[in-house]
Amino acid sequence: MNLLEKYNNLSLNLKEKIGKFIHNEEDIFLSPSGKKIIFHQASEALEEFEYNQLSKALDLAGFLKNEWLIIDSNINSKLENVIHPQVDFQFIRTKDHLFKSDNITFFPFSDTQVLELKSFKRDKLFLLYNGDPHPHRIMLLHELVSRNLIQHGLVSLLVKPTKEHFKHLRDKITSTKTWGEGDFYFESAPHLLDIEHSPQRPDTPLPGDGHSFKQVSDLYSGKTEITNSLDFPYKHLLDTFFSIVPETSFFPIEPNADLLFCSEKSYKALISQPFIVFARPGLLSYLHDNGFKTFPDMFDESYDEIEDDLERFNFIINQIDILCNKGYDYIKKLYLESFDNLLHNQQIFINRKNIAYGDVLNNLIKEF
């Protein structure tokens, strides 16, 4: 019996303990030599406590440490038996979609679109997509509401926060603030931009970034339907100057966790608008190391070096507050000056060698 057959014969209880971290059965497979069972989780980033739980579950299932391997996208992870793709899975995923989606008609920007984007009269200042109400997203939305900045944005929140979400937040931050629990903004959620609940699951939003369903707003009626979390409407780029990106990871589960993960949220912003990102420290540095340009003329990007989570959060929200209060003309000037960086980032997506992720994966595991 090989290692995969051994896994398939496990009890349902043990499979559930392992499957908590590996979402799809097809992401569990044998290495080329058959000597290791591989758990592929490159779409997410495992924290150390999750790794420890998975390792314990595999031990209970009777797998020796030299019989398994995890493929993960936590860029900073140095854990035993964990390897990372040399080419970022999320970059490949985003690039592939930009070129293939019928809903993305603006990548790369044409000369006509550049002129239109530079001259179009904006209704709002910023764009902010939120899917699940993670702690930093609740904090961000609460601050935007309390500082009267929410009126300047196109903002979505797909899922209404529960008491459990707020409890999770308070477990992260020692504070007397309620972070908006019970306030009208959260009680009236979900807040939708160009979307509605999935017709297949009318009461349950799909996972995504605030733009993963059919369009419903009158403003966008008649446009192509948006059905994938990697899609986003060109109209949103015409109506705003910059993006606020609430990345997947801001607070690690464990204090001082060595965690860094760049999702499609940041990659979409890189090629569409200047942006500021709520993420783990070091994300901008990672993007710079990979040839991308960010937007230090619009934001003080020293926040990328701030290790303390609450200090980093406050620094970023203050940057947004300062910029919004500079006024339309000032922000437009910085936006126009950002185009060289945007077009540079688009060229990186275009020029970086097209590699199928399957080829990356096969090369990564061939020695096992």
C-alpha positions in Angstrom: 0.0 0.0 0.0 1.5 3.4 -1.0 1.3 6.6 1.0 -1.7 8.0 -0.9 -3.6 4.7 -0.4 -2.7 4.9 3.3 -4.2 8.4 3.4 -7.3 7.3 1.6 -7.9 4.6 4.1 -7.8 6.9 7.1 -10.8 7.3 9.3 -13.1 10.2 8.5 -12.0 11.9 11.8 -8.3 11.9 10.8 -9.1 13.0 7.3 -11.0 16.0 8.7 -8.1 16.9 11.0 -5.8 17.0 7.9 -8.4 18.5 5.5 -8.8 21.5 7.8 -5.7 22.9 6.2 -5.8 21.2 2.8 -9.0 22.3 1.2 -9.2 20.0 -1.8 -8.6 16.2 -2.1 -6.8 16.7 -5.4 -4.2 18.8 -3.6 -3.0 15.6 -1.8 -0.9 13.4 -4.1 2.3 11.3 -4.3 5.7 12.7 -5.1 7.3 11.4 -8.4 9.3 8.8 -6.4 6.3 7.7 -4.4 8.3 8.2 -1.2 6.4 11.2 0.0 2.8 12.3 0.2 2.5 15.9 -0.8 0.0 18.4 0.7 -0.4 21.3 -1.7 -1.6 24.6 -0.1 0.1 27.2 -2.3 -3.0 29.3 -2.5 -2.8 30.1 1.3 -0.1 30.7 3.9 0.2 28.4 6.9 1.1 29.9 10.2 3.3 27.9 12.6 0.4 26.8 14.8 -1.4 25.5 11.8 1.7 23.6 10.7 2.0 22.1 14.2 -1.6 21.0 14.1 -1.2 19.5 10.7 2.0 17.8 11.7 0.3 16.3 14.8 -2.6 15.1 12.7 -0.2 13.3 10.3 1.6 11.8 13.2 -1.7 10.5 14.6 -2.4 9.1 11.2 0.8 7.1 11.3 2.9 9.1 8.8 6.6 9.5 9.6 8.2 12.9 9.3 10.2 11.8 6.2 7.0 10.7 4.5 5.3 14.0 3.9 5.8 17.4 2.4 3.8 20.7 2.4 3.9 23.2 -0.4 2.9 26.5 1.0 2.9 30.3 0.1 4.1 31.7 3.4 7.1 33.5 1.9 8.8 33.8 5.3 8.2 30.2 6.5 11.3 28.2 7.4 9.5 25.2 8.8 10.7 21.6 8.4 9.1 19.7 5.5 7.7 22.9 3.9 8.8 24.2 0.5 7.6 27.1 -1.6 7.1 27.6 -5.4 10.0 29.6 -6.9 7.3 31.5 -8.9 4.5 33.0 -6.8 1.4 30.9 -7.3 -0.8 34.0 -6.8 1.1 36.0 -9.4 0.7 33.1 -12.0 -3.0 32.8 -11.1 -3.6 36.5 -11.4 -1.7 36.9 -14.6 -3.4 34.0 -16.2 -6.8 35.4 -15.4 -6.0 38.9 -16.6 -5.3 37.6 -20.1 -8.1 35.0 -20.3 -11.1 36.5 -18.6 -13.8 37.9 -20.8 -14.6 40.4 -18.1 -11.1 42.0 -18.1 -11.1 44.2 -21.1 -8.6 46.8 -19.8 -5.3 44.9 -19.4 -3.0 46.2 -20.4 -4.3 49.7 -20.7 -4.7 50.8 -24.2 -3.7 54.3 -25.2 -7.4 55.3 -25.3 -8.0 53.9 -21.9 -5.0 55.7 -20.5 -6.4 59.0 -21.8 -9.8 58.2 -20.4 -8.5 57.2 -17.0 -6.4 60.4 -16.8 -9.3 62.7 -17.8 -12.4 61.0 -16.3 -14.2 63.0 -13.6 -14.3 60.8 -10.4 -17.3 60.4 -8.1 -15.2 58.9 -5.3 -11.6 58.9 -4.2 -10.8 55.3 -3.3 -11.8 51.7 -4.0 -12.1 49.1 -1.3 -13.2 45.5 -1.7 -13.9 43.5 1.4 -15.0 39.9 1.5 -15.0 38.2 4.9 -14.9 40.5 7.9 -11.4 39.7 9.2 -10.3 41.8 12.3 -8.3 44.3 10.3 -11.1 44.8 7.8 -13.6 45.5 10.6 -11.1 48.0 12.2 -10.5 49.6 8.8 -14.2 50.0 8.0 -15.0 51.3 11.5 -12.2 53.9 11.2 -13.4 55.0 7.8 -17.0 55.5 9.1 -15.9 57.2 12.4 -13.6 59.6 10.5 -16.3 60.4 7.9 -14.1 59.0 5.1 -16.4 56.2 4.0 -18.3 58.7 1.8 -15.2 59.1 -0.4 -15.0 55.5 -1.3 -16.6 52.7 -3.3 -16.7 50.2 -0.5 -18.0 46.6 -0.3 -18.4 44.2 2.6 -19.8 40.8 1.5 -20.5 39.3 4.9 -22.2 40.9 7.9 -19.9 40.6 11.0 -21.2 38.4 13.8 -20.5 38.7 17.5 -17.9 36.0 17.0 -16.1 38.2 14.5 -15.9 41.1 17.0 -14.8 38.7 19.7 -12.0 37.5 17.4 -11.0 41.1 16.9 -10.9 41.9 20.6 -8.7 38.8 21.1 -6.3 40.5 18.7 -6.3 44.0 20.1 -6.4 45.0 23.7 -8.7 48.0 23.6 -11.8 49.5 25.1 -13.1 50.3 21.7 -16.2 48.5 20.4 -14.9 48.8 16.8 -18.4 49.6 15.6 -20.2 46.5 16.9 -23.9 47.2 16.8 -23.5 50.3 14.7 -25.6 51.0 11.6 -22.8 50.4 9.1 -22.2 46.8 10.2 -25.8 46.1 11.1 -26.8 47.1 7.5 -24.2 44.8 5.9 -23.6 43.3 3.4 -22.6 46.3 1.4 -22.5 45.5 -2.3 -20.9 47.4 -5.2 -21.6 45.5 -8.5 -22.8 42.3 -7.0 -25.6 40.3 -5.6 -25.8 36.9 -3.8 -25.1 34.0 -6.0 -28.3 32.7 -7.7 -27.2 29.2 -6.8 -26.8 30.0 -3.2 -29.2 32.9 -2.6 -28.5 33.4 1.1 -24.7 32.8 1.1 -22.1 35.1 -0.5 -19.3 33.4 -2.3 -15.7 33.9 -1.0 -13.9 36.8 -2.7 -12.9 40.4 -2.5 -16.2 42.2 -2.7 -16.9 41.6 -6.4 -17.5 38.0 -7.0 -21.2 37.9 -8.1 -23.5 39.1 -10.8 -23.9 42.9 -11.0 -27.0 44.4 -9.5 -26.4 48.2 -9.0 -28.3 50.4 -11.5 -25.0 52.2 -12.1 -23.5 49.1 -13.5 -26.6 47.4 -15.0 -26.1 46.2 -18.5 -22.4 45.5 -18.0 -20.7 42.2 -18.3 -21.5 40.0 -15.3 -18.8 39.7 -12.7 -18.6 36.1 -11.4 -15.0 35.5 -10.3 -13.0 37.1 -7.5 -10.2 37.9 -9.9 -12.6 40.1 -12.0 -13.3 43.7 -11.3 -15.1 46.4 -13.4 -13.2 49.0 -15.4 -15.9 51.4 -14.2 -14.5 51.2 -10.7 -11.2 52.4 -12.0 -12.8 55.3 -13.7 -14.7 56.3 -10.5 -11.7 56.3 -8.1 -8.1 57.4 -7.8 -6.5 54.8 -5.5 -7.2 51.4 -3.9 -7.1 50.4 -0.2 -6.1 46.8 -0.2 -7.1 44.7 2.9 -4.8 41.7 2.4 -5.6 38.3 3.6 -3.0 38.4 6.4 -2.5 41.4 8.8 -2.7 39.9 12.3 -1.0 36.6 12.7 -2.8 34.1 14.8 0.3 33.8 16.9 2.1 36.9 18.2 5.3 37.8 16.2 4.6 35.0 13.7 7.0 34.8 10.7 4.2 35.3 8.2 4.2 36.9 4.7 1.7 36.2 2.0 0.9 38.2 -1.2 -2.6 37.4 -2.6 -4.3 38.3 -5.8 -5.7 41.4 -4.0 -2.3 43.2 -4.1 -1.5 41.9 -7.6 -4.7 43.3 -9.0 -4.0 46.7 -7.4 -0.5 46.8 -8.8 -1.7 46.9 -12.4 -4.7 49.1 -11.9 -4.3 51.9 -9.4 -1.9 53.4 -6.8 -2.6 51.6 -3.6 -2.0 51.3 0.1 -2.1 47.9 1.7 -3.1 46.5 5.1 -0.7 43.6 5.2 2.1 42.0 7.2 5.3 44.0 7.3 7.6 43.3 4.4 5.0 42.9 1.6 6.0 46.1 -0.3 9.7 45.0 0.1 8.8 41.6 -1.4 7.1 43.3 -4.4 10.1 45.6 -4.9 12.4 42.6 -4.9 10.3 41.2 -7.7 10.6 44.3 -9.8 7.4 46.0 -9.1 7.0 49.7 -8.3 4.7 51.0 -5.6 3.6 54.6 -4.8 5.8 56.4 -2.3 4.8 59.7 -3.7 1.2 59.2 -2.7 1.8 57.4 0.6 4.6 57.2 3.2 5.5 53.6 2.7 7.6 53.3 5.8 4.5 51.4 7.3 5.9 48.4 5.5 8.7 48.2 8.1 6.5 48.6 11.3 6.4 45.3 13.2 3.8 46.3 15.8 0.4 45.5 14.3 -1.6 48.2 16.0 1.1 50.8 15.3 1.2 49.7 11.6 -2.6 49.8 11.4 -2.8 53.4 12.9 0.0 54.6 10.6 -1.8 53.3 7.5 -5.3 54.7 8.4 -3.7 58.0 9.2 -2.1 58.0 5.7 -5.5 57.5 4.2 -7.0 60.2 6.3 -4.3 62.7 5.4 -4.5 62.0 1.7 -8.3 62.2 1.5 -8.3 65.5 3.3 -5.8 66.9 0.7 -8.7 67.2 -1.7 -9.6 66.1 -5.2 -7.2 68.2 -7.2 -4.2 67.2 -5.1 -5.0 63.5 -5.3 -5.6 63.7 -9.0 -2.2 65.3 -9.5 -0.5 62.4 -7.6 -2.7 59.9 -9.5 -1.5 61.3 -12.9 2.1 61.1 -11.7 1.6 57.5 -10.8 1.0 56.3 -14.4 4.6 55.5 -15.2 4.7 53.1 -12.2 1.3 51.5 -13.2 2.4 50.9 -16.8 5.8 49.6 -15.5 3.9 47.0 -13.4 1.7 46.0 -16.3 4.9 45.4 -18.3 6.2 43.1 -15.7 3.0 41.0 -15.9 3.3 41.0 -19.7 7.1 40.3 -19.9 7.5 37.8 -17.1 7.8 34.4 -18.8 4.6 32.5 -19.1 4.9 29.4 -17.0 2.1 27.0 -16.4 1.8 26.4 -12.6 1.8 22.7 -13.3 5.3 23.0 -14.7 6.4 25.0 -11.7 5.0 22.3 -9.4 6.5 19.4 -11.3 9.9 21.1 -11.2 9.6 21.8 -7.5 8.9 18.2 -6.5 10.9 16.3 -9.1 13.7 15.5 -6.6 11.3 13.9 -4.2 
